[in-house]
Amino acid sequence: NTGELVLRAPWLTQSYLKNDDAGKELWESGYMHTQDIAYIRPDGYIKITDRLKDVIKSGGEWISSLEIETILSLHPSVADVSVIGVRDKQWGERPLALVVLKPNAQETSADDIKAIAEKAVERGIIPKYGVPSQFKFVDELPKTSVGKHDKKVMREMYANQTQV
């Protein structure tokens, strides 16, 4: 089963520096909430798949945005890609892929990129509901000060984009 990784040990931090109030949320129900989404592999190792804030909740299932991004980035025309959840009337949320194409790849269509995700479904790498419902081609993706995808900004940019 996939879920939030929670921990308990005497040496774990009890709160955040200069923010004691956050300790209550951090240690809800006596466990430290890591905000990491993970599952236990058959060999007993824990595999962290995403951050809680970035996971897409679709029809009661969790979709790892990082996993879908990794798959879509394998397409030779994709320079950069980010996957976020947007509201969906039927499923709660559905994945939206924001794609930056490489120069001279303008002939590439959303269906071309979607095909790589569908192949991953056929191979059992991702579930069918993990294939993004929509693809948007953009010139660039918002980044944080350290160069990571700023999904918070992207979610705000596409917050009113409800899929029907």
Beta strands, then each sheet from edge to edge (+ up, - down):
strand 1: 3-7
strand 2: 32-40
strand 3: 46-51
strand 4: 56-58
strand 5: 61-63
strand 6: 78-88
strand 7: 92-101
strand 8: 134-137
sheet 1: 1+ 2- 3+
sheet 2: 4+ 5-
sheet 3: 6+ 7- 8-
end
